[in-house]
Amino acid sequence: MNGNLGNHEAAIADFDKAIELDPDYASAYNNRGNTNRDIGNYEASITDFDKTIELDPDDAGAYSNRGLTYRDSGNYEAAIADFNKAIELKPDYIGAYSNRESVEMELSQYESVIATCGELIRLNPDDASAYNNRGVAKIRLKKHDEALTDFNEAIRINSDYDGAYNNRGAANAALGNHKAAIEDYDKAIALKPDDAGTYSNRGKTKEFLGNYEAAIADYDKVIELRPNAAGAYSNRGTMKCQLKRYEEAIADFDEAIRINPDDPVFYQNRGEVKLMLEQFEDAISDYDEAIRVNPDDAELYQNRGKIKSLQQNFEDAISDYDQTIQLNPDYAHAYQSRALAKIMLGQDEAAIMDYDELIRLFPNSAAAYVNRGHTKLKVFGFESAIKDYDMALCLNPNYITAYHSRAMAKLFNNQPDEALLDLNEAIRIKPDSASTFARRANIKSFLCRFDEAESDYQIALELAEQQNDTTLKTDIEKKLQQFDDSTL
C-alpha cells in the first residue's frame, strides 16, 4: 500500500521486512526492484531483480522489469537481452514486446521496431499504439506511404488519438499532401491544444506553402506554450525574414541564441539576415561564432568566405574556401568561389586548377567548362578557350552563353565567319535575344557587311525596346547613328 501511495522509502522498508522474514520471497525482491528503479537506485534495482531471477529463473516478469531498469539507466543492449528472455519464457508477453520496441526506437533500430510492432499487432489487433509506433518507424525509413496506412489504422481504432493525427500529418507533408497534413494537425490540436510540437509541425507545413503569416502564428503559439523553445524563435525569425521584416527576424534569432548559445544554426541564420542588410562585419561576427561552436562545418567557412568576397577581401576569402575544401574535398561550390577570388587577385593559373577540380566533381557541368574557358583565354589563348567552349556545347547544345563566348574567341582568333555561325545558332535557339543580334551586327560591321549589320541592329533595337533594356538600346542607337552619319 505504501508503494501505491508513492511513499517509496516506506515501501522499501516494508519489502526489507518481508525479505527478512522470508529470504526466498521472490515477489518481495521483484517489488523492491521496481521501487528502487522508480527512485533512480538502478544498481540496487538490478541486484533485486538478479535475486528474483535466481529464486525463480522462469519469471518472465522479472526479466522484463530488469530490462526496464537497464533501459532507464541507459544500458540498452542489456535491456533488449532481458526483454528477449522474457518473450522466450512467455511468447505472448505484450508488455515485454512493448518495452523492447521502446528501446529499439531509442536505438534507431527501425526495422526491428517494425517487426516488434508486428508482433504486438498479432497479439492484439486493436493496439492503436503499435500501429502508430510502426508508422513512426516507417517515416524514419522514408516509407511514407506505408506509414500513412499504419496511422490510418491507428485512427480507425482510436479516433481521438492525437499523436496519430500528428504523425499522419508528418507523413502527408512528406508525401506532398500539405492540405491533408494541415487538416491532420488541426485535428491533433483540437484533441490536444497544448501540444507545442504539433503547432511547430503545422507551422513548417504552412511555411512550405508560403503562408508565412500563418506559420508565424503557429510559432507564436509554440513560444507561448514553451517560452524557452529556441528552435521556435529561430523558425519564426526565418518567416519574418521571408516577409522582409529583417529587424524583427534578428530579434528572434537574438532570443534563440540567448536561450541556446551553442547552436550554430542560430548564428548562421542571423548572419544571413545581416548579410541581406549589408551589415557585413556583423554577419562575419555571427559566422565566427557559428564556427566557434561547430568548427568542422565546411558550409560555415564557405558562407563566411562569400561575405569576405563581397567586401573584396579576397585573400581572407580564399583562406575560408581553403578551409572549406580541407574539411570537404568534394565541396564543388568552394572550388568555384575560390577560383573567382583568385581571378580577382590575378591568380588565373591557380583559378584554372580550381575549375579543373570543379569539372572533376561535375564532369557534365557546361557552365564549369565555360568559366574555365574564360580564364584559359587570358592564360593560354583563344584555342585553349575554344576547346572548353566546344565541350560546354557538347554537354549542352542550347547553351547561349557558350555560343556567345566561342563566337568572341573565334572572332579574336581571326575566325569571323565561324564566329557568325555560332551567333546564328544562338539566334536560332533564342530568336528574341537583343544582345545576340547586336553581337552579330558588330561582327558584320567589322566584316564591312554594313547593310546586314544595320538590319541586325534594327532588330536588336526593337527587341531591346520591348524588353526595356535601356542600356543596350542606347548603345544600339549610337551604332545606328554612326550608319546614318556615314551616309550623309
N, C-alpha and C positions, 0 to 999 in steps of 0.2 A: 504493500500500500504506500509506504514511504517513497518507493521508487516511482509509482504512478503520480504521486504529488510533486515530483521533481526534487524532492529532498535527497539529493544523491548521496551525501555523506551519511545520512541516517540509513539509507538503503544499503550502502556498503557495509555499515556496521551490522545490519541485520543479516546480510549474507555471510559476513565473517562469523557471526554467532552460529548460523546454520551449519557452516563448514566445520566449525569447532566441534559441534555436536555430532556431525557425521562427515568425516573427512572424505568419504566417497560419494558425496552428494553432487552428482554431475550438474544438475539443474542450477544449483546454487553458484557453482563456478561460472556456468554459462550466463546467468543473470548478472553476476558481479562483473563479468567481462563486458556485457552491454553497458552497464552503468559506468564503468571506468572509461569506456570509449566516449560516452556522452560528455564526460568532463575533461576529455583530452589526455587521459592517462593511458596512452596507447600501448606502452610496454607492458604495464600491468594487465591491460585488457588481453593482449596476446597470450600472456602467461596463463591467464584464467581459461582461455579457450584451448590452449595446449592441454591443460589438465582435464578439461571437459572431454576432449577427443581421446586422451589417454584412458579415461574411465569408460568412454563409450565411442569406440572407433567408427561406429556406423551412424553416428548422429550427424545427418546432413545439415541440420540447422546450425550446429556448432561450426562446421566448416564455412558455411555462408556468413555467419556472424564474424568469424575471424577474418574472412575476406573483406568484410566491411571495415574492420579496423585497419587492415593493411591498406585499403583504398583511402581511408581518411588520413592515414599517415603518409600517403604518397608512394607506397610500395605496390605499384600497380601489377607488376608481374606476379608477385606472391598472391595478390588478391584474386587474379584470374585463375591461378592454380587452385585456390581454395574453392572458388565458385564451380570450377570444373569437377572437383572432387564431390562437391555437394550434389551436382547433377548426376554424376556417376552413381552415387548412392540412391538418389531419388530422381529418376528421369523426368518426372512431371513437376519438378520443383520450380514453380513460376517465379518465386522470389529470387532464387539463385540466378535464373536466366536474366531477370530484370537488373539485378546487381551487376552481373557480368557485362551486360550491354552498356551500363553507365560508365564502366571503366574502359571498355573498348572505344566508346565515343571520346572519352578524355584522351586516349592514346591515338586518336585519329585513325583507328583501325576500322575504316568504314565498311569494308567488305564483311568483316566479322560482325559488325553491328547489324548489317542486313541479314546475315544468317541467323543471329541470335533473335532478332525481332521476328524472323520467320518461325522460329520455334515457339515464341510467345504467342503468335497468332494461331499456330497449330493447336496449342494447348487451350487458347481462349480466343475464338474468332471475333469476339466483340471487344477486344482490347484496343481501344482507340489510341491509347498512348503508344502502343507498339507500332501501329501504322504510322503515327506521327513521327516517331523517332526513326523509323526506317526511311521515311520520306526525307528527314533531315540528312541522313547519311547519303542518300542518293543525290541530294542537292550538292553536297560536298564533292561528290564524284562526277558532277556535271550531268547527271542523268535526270534532267529536269522533267521530262515527260513522265517517266516512271514515278518520280517524286510526287507529281501532281495527282496521279492515280491514288497513291497512298494517302495524301491529305484529304482527297475527296472521300475516301473510305472512313477516315478518322472522323470527319464532319458528319457523314451519314450516321455513324454510330452515336456521336455526341454532337448535336447541333449547336451546343453552347461552348464548344472547345475553342477558346480564344487563341491559344497557341497554334492550333492547326490552321486557323484562318490567317494568322500572321505568316506562318511558314508557306501556306499556299500562295499568299501574296508574293513572297520572295520567289517562288517557283514561276509564277506567272510573269513577274517582272523579268526574270532571266530569259523567259521564252519570248519576250517582247509583247506580252499581253498586258500592257500597262493599265488600261482601263479596268480590266478584271482584277489586276493587282490592287489598285486603289479601292475597289469595292471590297476586296478581302480585308484590307487594312481598316476600312471604315467599320466593317462588321466586328473585327477584333477589338477596335477601340470602343465600340458600343458595348461590348461584353466586358471589357476591362479598360475603363477610361484613364487609368493611372499607369499604364504601361508605356514608359518613355521609349522603349525600343521600337514599338510599333509606330509611334509618331515619327521617329527617325527614319524608319523604312519607308513610310509614306512620303516623307519629305524628299527622300532620294529619288523616288519614282516621279514625283511632281517636278523635281529638278530635271530629270531626263526628258520630260515632256516640255520643258521650257517654261513651266508655270512657276516662276521664281518667287513671286509674292506669296503664293500658297505654300511653297516649300518653306519660306521664312516663317510663316505662321506655325507650321509644324515644328520647326526647330525652336521657335519661341516656347512652344508647349513642352518640348523636351527640357529646355532650360528651367522652366517653371517647376517641373517635376524633379529635375536633377540639377540644381544650381551649380554643381561642380563638374558637369559633363563638358569637359574641354572640347571633345570632338564636335558637340552640337554648336558651340561658339564658332569653331572653325568652319563647319558646314554652312552656318548662317552667314559668316563672313564671305564665303565663296559666292553665295547667292547675291549678296549685296554688291559684290564686285561685278557680277554679271549685269546688274542693274546700274552700273557706273556710280554706285554710292560708295566711293572709294574710302572716304574718311571713316564712314561707319564700318566698313569692312575691316579697316585697320584696327578700329576699337575692338571688334570681335576677336581678331587674331591676338591683340594685346591680352585680352581676358583669357583666351585659350592658353597662352604662354604663361600667364600668371598662375593658372591652375596646374599646368603641367609644363614646366620649363625644359623638360628633357625629350620633347617630341620634335624632331627636326622638321616634320611636315608643316607645323605651325609657323616656324621661322621662314620656311620656303614660301608658304602662301603669302605671308606678309611682305616678304621680299619682292614677290611678283607684283603685288599691288603698288608698292613703292616704285618699282620699275616703270609701271604704267604712268605713274605721276612724274616720271623722270627725276625721282629722288635717288640718283644713282649711288651716292655714298651710303645712304641709309639702307638701300637694297643690298649692297655689298656687305654691310654690317650684319644684316639678317642672315645672309648666306654664310658669313663667318661663323655665326652661332650654330647654324644648322650643321656645318662641317665639324664644329667642336663636339657636338652631340653625336654625330654619325660620320666619322672621318673616312669611312670606307665606301661611301655612296658616290659613285662616279658621276651621277647626274648633277649633284650639287656643285662639283667643280666645273662641270660643263656650263651650267647656268651662270655661275659667278664669272666665268671667262667671257660669256656672252655680254654681260654688263660692262666688263672692263673693255671689251672691244668697242662697245658703244661710246665709251669715254675716250676712245683712240689710245688706250693704254695697252698697246698690242703685245709688248714684251711680257707684262704680267698676265695678260690673257693667255698667251702661249704657255706660260707656266701652269696655268689651270688646266688647259687642254692636255698638256703633258701628263698631269696627274690623273686626269680622266682616263687616258689611254693606258697608263700604268695599271690602274685598277680594272679596266675593262678593255683589253686589246682589240675587241671587236666592236667598239662603240663608233659606228660609222660617222655619225654627226660630228664627233670630236675631230676626226681627221679633216672633214670638210671645213669646220670652223678654224682649225689650226692652219690649214692651207691658206684661207682667206687672210688671216692675220699675218702670215709670213709674206704674202704678196704685198700687203700694205707696208711691210718693212723692207721690201725689195729682195726678199729671200725666195726668188722664184724657183730655183732648182730644188730647194727644200720643200716648197709647196707642191711641186710635181711629185715628189716622193710620197707626200700625204695623199695626193689624188691616186697614186698607184695603190696605196693601201685601201682607199675607198673603193676602187674598182675591184680589188681582190675580194672585198667583202660583198660588193654588189656588182658582179660582172655584167649584169643586164641593165645597169643604170645608164641610159643615154645621156642624162644630164651630167654625170660624172665625167664621161668622155669629152663632152663639150667644154666643161670647165677646165679640164686638163689641157684640152686643145688651145684654149685661150692663153694659158700660161706657157705652153710649149712654143706658141707663136713668138713670144718675146725671147725665149731662151734658145730654141733650136731652129726657128724659122718656119716658113709657110708650109713646106712639105710635111714636116712632122705634125703640125697642127691639123692639116687637111686629113691625114690618116685617122686622127681621133674623131674628126667630124664625120668621116666616112663610116667609122664604127658606130657612132651615135645614130646615124641614119639607117644603118643595117639593123640596129636594135629597134628603132622607131622611125619608120619611113615617113611619118607625118609630123616630124619634129621641126616646126617652123624655125625655131632659133638656130638649129643646126644648119638648115639651108642658108639662113642669113649669114652665119659665121663662115661657112665654107665658101659662100659667094664672095665675101670680102677678102678671104685669104687667097682665093683664086685670082681675084682682081689684082691684088698687090703682087701676086706671083706671075703676073703677065699672062693670065688665062681669062681675059674678059669675056670671051664667048661662052666659056664653061660657067663663068660666074652668072651670066644671064640665064643659062639653063637652070641653075639652082633657083634663081628668083622666079622663073616661070613656074617651076614646080611648087614653090611656096605659094604663089598666087592661085594655082590650081587647087591646092589644099584649102587655102583661106582667101577667097576672092574679095573679101571686104577689108583686107589689111591695107590701110592707107600707107603705113610705113614701108611695106614691101613694094608697092607701086612707086613710091618716092625713091627707094633704093635703086629700083630698076631704071628709073628715069635718070638718076645720077650716072649710072654706068653707060646708058645710051648716049647721054650728053658727052661723056668722056670719049666715046667712040665716034663722036660727031654725027650721030644719028638723031639730029635735032627734032625733026618732026615727030618721030616716035617718042622721044624724050618728053616733048611738050604734051603729047597725048597722055602719057603716063602721069605727068604732073597734074593735068586737069582731073584725071580720075582720082588721084591721091587727094587733091584739094576737096573734091566733092565728098569723099569718104571722111576726111578729117573734119569737115563742117558738120556732117551727120553725127559724128562721134564726139563732137565738142572738144576736139584735140586742138586747142588754140595755139600751142607751141609749134606743132607740126604745120598747122595751117599758115602761120606767119612765115615759117621757113619756106614753104612751097610758093607762097605769094611772091617772096623775094626772087625765087628762081624763075618764076613766070615773068616777072618784071624784067629780068635780065634778057629773056627772049624778046619781049616787046621792045626793049631798048636797042637790041641788036638789029631789029628790022626797020628802025627809023632811018 
